[in-house]
Amino acid sequence: MFAKRMSRLGTETAFEVLARARQLEKEGRTIVHLEIGEPDFDTPKFISDAAVEALYGGYTHYGPSAGLPEVRAAFAEHISRDRGVKVDGDNVVVTPGAKPIIFFSLLACVEEGDEVIYPDPGFPIYESMINFLGGRPVPLKLHEERGFSFDLDEFASLINDRTRFIILNSPQNPTGGVLSRQDIEAVAALTRERRLYILSDEVYSKIQYEGEHVSIASLPGMQEKTIILDGHSKTYAMTGWRLGYGVMDKALAAHVTRLMTNSNSCTNVFVQRAGMAALQGPQEIVLQRREEFRRRRDVIVRGLNAIPGVSCLSPKGAFYVFPNVSRITKDCRALAHSLMEEAGVACLAGTSFGAGGEGYLRFSYANSIKNIELALSRLREFLDPKGKGRG
């Protein structure tokens, strides 16, 4: 009864684990939530105030499918200033969350059988959408020993005349890795003369702890073939608001806009106004929260590395750690299940992010230090019951 393509559609395991964790809580269990990539902070008040003002100001009707003109202009101004590229409102399409940009850009550019290179381990919706559309997913292995970057020779070997789309993500989900300027310049050199698009997922660009954030769109000859994916969920703790956007060449923006018309009509207009206020308002709170994430990162990395059999790189961005547990288990999914069911710590198996994630777990440290320390205590008790932790 169902279309065959539905069998090719994946999922985002974080929401499934969250649902199970909440069920356990209803049964009286206490669960430490390190599974979901959601800041535990509230949306800054000045942003919520802007939404309320917009509601009372009549922003409760349909808007243009691509987004309100003043919002698109504001987003374009932000990207121009922040990424060092020159764009205007016609380059921007506003969507209800960032995921539609992944879906729509692939839908607009990839035919059945076209190859799409994407990071592995990586955000699971990349591979899901490629499969759903009948494209051929080509995983690009991220290497722990390279700080979860990729080998450039391996990358070069994957590109051929069937390559139509490449996905980059920096800072990364799930690893917290950051691509260096040198890596991004090498990618640009290998792709500049090819007929393809690059989706640069930059939703964690404001949660980078060291080094510069480099968008491939800012490099010579790359802007017109790059789709910058950004959104408000992570930076401004606006996950439930559902606000994202893509910045792309105007021809592609017209196609993505038609896909918006056919699917969502438009993005909630008072939410758009709040998103504009977020970018135009005071940014000190963004820096403060990034520093808080840095403190949490240091606590969880230190604690994980003190557990026998666990090794954990310190991430350079985002709010995830991706510890190596291959000395403990050959089945990270089973371990993640046991940690929640028996130890009361919700996390994700590395394989939730692709085959390259076997031997790893992902913990989100978008939670309080108190809860992180509680989780570490439970992990030590479960993984090192005899107390032989590293001194």
C-alpha positions in Angstrom: 0.0 0.0 0.0 2.9 2.4 0.6 5.3 3.8 -1.9 8.6 1.9 -2.1 10.6 5.1 -1.3 9.2 5.0 2.2 11.4 2.0 2.9 14.4 4.2 2.1 13.5 6.9 4.6 15.7 7.0 7.7 15.1 8.7 11.0 16.8 10.7 13.7 17.5 8.4 16.6 17.7 11.2 19.1 14.0 11.6 19.1 13.3 7.9 19.5 15.7 7.7 22.5 14.2 10.9 24.0 10.7 9.3 23.7 11.9 6.1 25.5 13.7 8.2 28.2 10.5 10.1 28.9 8.6 6.8 29.1 11.1 5.6 31.7 10.6 8.9 33.6 6.9 8.3 33.7 7.6 4.9 35.3 9.5 6.6 38.1 13.1 6.4 36.8 15.5 9.3 36.8 17.2 9.8 33.5 20.1 12.2 32.7 19.4 13.5 29.2 22.5 13.6 27.1 20.8 12.4 24.0 19.1 15.4 22.4 20.9 18.2 20.7 19.0 21.0 22.4 20.4 23.8 24.5 18.9 23.8 28.0 18.8 27.6 28.1 15.7 29.6 27.5 15.3 31.7 24.4 16.7 35.1 25.2 13.9 37.4 26.4 14.5 40.1 23.8 13.8 37.5 21.1 10.6 36.4 22.8 9.5 40.0 23.3 10.0 40.6 19.5 7.7 37.6 18.8 5.0 38.9 21.1 5.3 42.4 19.6 4.9 40.8 16.1 1.9 38.9 17.2 0.1 42.0 18.5 1.3 43.8 15.5 -0.7 41.6 13.1 2.0 39.2 12.0 -0.4 36.3 12.0 -1.2 35.8 8.3 0.4 34.2 5.4 3.7 35.6 4.2 5.8 35.1 1.0 7.0 31.5 0.6 10.6 32.6 0.6 10.2 34.6 3.7 9.3 38.2 4.7 11.4 40.6 2.5 12.8 42.5 5.6 13.7 39.2 7.2 15.5 37.9 4.1 17.4 41.1 3.9 18.4 41.0 7.5 19.6 37.4 7.2 21.5 38.3 4.0 23.2 41.2 5.8 24.2 38.9 8.7 25.7 36.3 6.3 27.5 39.0 4.2 29.1 40.4 7.3 29.7 37.2 9.2 30.9 34.9 6.3 32.6 37.5 4.2 30.4 37.0 1.1 28.1 39.5 -0.7 24.5 38.4 -0.8 21.1 40.0 -0.7 17.6 39.0 0.3 17.0 37.2 -3.0 19.7 34.7 -2.1 17.9 33.7 1.1 15.0 31.3 1.6 13.5 31.0 5.1 12.2 27.7 6.2 10.5 26.1 9.3 13.8 24.7 10.7 17.0 23.9 8.9 16.1 20.4 7.7 13.9 21.6 4.8 17.0 23.3 3.3 18.7 19.9 3.2 15.6 18.2 1.7 14.8 21.0 -0.8 18.3 21.6 -2.1 18.8 17.8 -2.7 15.4 17.5 -4.2 16.1 20.4 -6.6 19.6 19.2 -7.6 19.9 15.4 -7.4 18.4 13.0 -10.0 18.1 9.3 -9.4 21.5 7.7 -9.5 23.4 10.9 -8.9 26.1 10.6 -6.3 26.2 12.7 -3.1 29.2 12.8 -0.9 28.4 13.3 2.8 30.3 12.9 6.1 30.3 9.6 8.0 29.7 9.8 10.9 27.3 12.6 10.2 23.9 14.1 10.8 21.6 11.1 9.9 19.2 13.2 7.8 21.9 13.6 5.1 22.0 10.0 4.2 18.2 9.5 4.8 17.3 12.2 2.2 19.8 11.0 -0.3 18.4 7.5 -0.2 14.8 8.7 -0.2 15.4 10.7 -3.4 17.0 7.8 -5.2 20.5 9.3 -5.1 23.6 7.2 -4.4 25.0 8.0 -1.0 28.8 8.2 -0.9 30.1 8.3 2.7 33.2 10.3 3.4 35.0 8.8 6.4 35.9 11.2 9.3 39.0 10.0 11.1 39.4 10.4 14.9 43.2 10.7 14.5 42.6 13.7 12.3 40.4 15.4 14.8 37.4 14.0 12.9 38.4 15.6 9.6 38.7 13.6 6.4 41.7 12.4 4.4 41.9 14.7 1.3 43.2 11.8 -0.9 40.2 9.8 0.1 37.9 12.7 -0.7 39.5 13.2 -4.1 39.0 9.6 -4.9 35.3 9.8 -4.3 34.7 12.6 -6.8 33.7 11.6 -10.4 31.5 12.7 -13.2 28.4 11.4 -11.4 29.0 13.6 -8.3 26.3 16.2 -8.1 26.3 17.2 -4.5 28.7 17.4 -1.6 27.7 18.0 2.0 30.2 19.6 4.5 29.5 20.2 8.2 31.7 22.3 10.4 31.5 22.4 13.4 30.2 18.9 13.2 27.3 16.9 14.6 28.0 14.3 16.1 31.8 14.6 16.6 32.3 18.2 17.5 35.1 18.3 14.9 36.0 21.5 12.9 37.3 21.5 9.4 40.5 23.6 9.1 40.9 26.4 6.5 43.5 24.2 4.8 41.0 21.4 4.4 38.3 23.7 3.1 40.6 25.3 0.7 41.6 21.8 -0.6 37.9 20.9 -1.1 37.4 24.1 -3.0 40.4 23.4 -5.3 39.1 20.0 -6.1 35.5 21.1 -6.9 35.8 24.7 -8.2 35.7 23.6 -11.9 33.0 20.9 -11.5 29.3 21.2 -12.0 28.0 20.4 -8.6 26.6 22.1 -5.4 28.1 22.0 -2.0 25.8 22.2 1.0 27.8 23.8 3.8 25.9 23.0 7.1 27.0 25.8 9.4 24.3 25.7 12.1 26.9 25.5 14.9 29.2 28.3 13.5 28.6 30.4 16.7 29.5 27.5 19.0 33.2 27.1 18.0 35.8 27.3 20.8 39.0 27.7 18.9 40.2 28.7 15.5 38.3 30.6 12.9 35.0 29.5 11.3 35.6 29.3 7.6 32.7 29.1 5.1 33.7 27.5 1.8 31.3 30.1 0.2 33.9 32.8 1.1 36.6 31.3 -1.1 37.2 32.4 -4.7 34.8 30.9 -7.2 32.8 29.0 -4.6 29.9 31.3 -3.6 27.7 30.5 -6.5 28.0 26.7 -6.0 27.6 26.8 -2.2 24.4 26.6 -0.2 25.0 27.9 3.3 22.7 26.2 5.8 22.1 28.1 9.0 19.4 28.5 11.6 18.5 29.8 15.1 17.9 26.6 17.0 21.3 26.1 18.5 22.8 29.6 18.7 19.7 31.2 20.3 18.1 28.2 22.0 15.1 28.4 19.6 14.7 24.7 18.8 10.9 24.7 19.2 10.5 27.9 17.2 11.5 26.0 14.0 13.4 28.6 12.1 16.2 28.0 9.6 17.3 29.4 6.3 19.5 28.7 3.3 21.7 31.2 1.3 22.3 30.2 -2.3 22.4 31.4 -5.8 19.2 33.1 -7.0 18.3 30.5 -9.6 18.4 27.7 -7.0 16.6 30.0 -4.5 13.7 30.2 -6.9 13.4 26.4 -7.1 13.6 26.0 -3.3 10.9 28.7 -2.9 8.6 26.7 -5.1 9.2 23.7 -3.0 8.3 25.8 0.0 5.1 26.9 -1.7 4.2 23.3 -2.4 4.9 22.0 1.1 4.7 24.6 3.8 3.3 27.7 2.1 5.4 29.9 4.3 7.3 30.0 7.5 5.5 31.3 10.6 5.8 35.1 10.1 6.0 36.2 13.8 8.7 33.6 14.3 10.6 35.2 11.3 10.3 38.6 13.0 11.7 37.1 16.2 14.6 35.6 14.2 15.4 39.0 12.7 15.5 40.5 16.2 17.8 37.7 17.3 20.4 38.7 14.7 20.0 42.4 15.1 19.9 42.4 18.9 22.7 42.1 21.6 25.0 39.2 21.0 26.7 39.1 24.4 24.4 36.3 25.5 25.6 34.1 22.6 29.2 34.5 23.8 28.3 33.9 27.4 26.5 30.7 26.5 29.4 29.5 24.3 31.7 29.9 27.3 29.3 27.9 29.4 29.4 25.2 26.8 33.1 25.3 26.9 33.1 24.7 30.7 30.7 21.8 30.3 32.9 20.4 27.5 35.9 20.4 29.8 34.1 18.7 32.6 32.7 15.9 30.4 35.9 15.3 28.5 37.9 15.0 31.6 35.4 12.7 33.2 35.1 10.4 30.2 38.8 10.1 29.9 39.1 9.0 33.5 36.9 5.9 32.8 39.0 2.8 31.8 38.4 1.8 28.2 37.1 5.2 27.2 39.0 7.8 25.2 37.5 11.1 24.2 38.9 14.0 22.1 38.1 17.5 23.2 35.7 18.9 20.6 36.5 22.2 18.9 32.8 23.1 18.3 29.1 22.3 18.8 28.1 20.7 22.1 28.7 17.0 21.6 31.5 14.6 22.6 32.1 11.4 20.6 34.1 9.1 22.9 35.7 6.0 21.6 34.4 2.9 23.4 35.7 0.3 21.1 37.8 -1.2 23.9 34.6 -1.8 25.9 32.2 -3.1 23.2 31.9 -4.2 19.6 28.3 -3.1 19.6 27.9 0.5 20.6 24.1 0.4 20.0 23.7 -2.3 22.7 25.9 -0.3 25.0 23.9 2.9 24.5 20.7 0.9 25.2 22.1 -0.5 28.4 23.3 2.8 29.6 19.8 4.2 29.5 17.9 1.2 30.7 20.3 0.2 33.5 22.4 3.3 34.3 19.8 6.0 33.6 22.0 7.9 31.2 20.4 8.7 27.8 22.9 8.9 24.9 23.2 7.8 21.3 25.1 5.1 19.6 27.7 6.2 17.1 26.0 4.1 14.5 23.0 6.4 14.7 25.2 8.7 12.6 26.4 6.1 10.0 28.5 3.0 9.8 31.6 5.0 10.6 30.2 5.6 14.1 30.7 2.1 15.3 32.8 2.0 18.4 31.6 5.4 19.6 28.9 7.0 21.6 27.5 10.6 21.3 26.8 12.6 24.4 25.3 16.1 24.2 26.6 18.3 26.9 23.8 20.8 26.5 22.9 20.2 30.1 24.0 21.6 33.4 27.3 20.7 35.0 25.4 19.2 37.9 23.6 16.8 35.6 26.8 16.1 33.6 28.6 15.1 36.8 25.7 12.9 37.8 25.9 11.2 34.4 29.6 10.7 34.7 29.1 9.2 38.2 26.6 6.7 36.7 28.8 5.9 33.8 31.8 5.2 36.0 29.7 2.9 38.2 28.3 1.1 35.2 31.5 0.8 33.1 34.0 0.5 36.0 32.2 -1.2 38.8 35.3 -2.2 40.7 36.5 1.4 40.8 39.7 1.0 38.9 39.5 4.4 37.3 42.5 6.2 36.1 44.2 8.2 38.8 
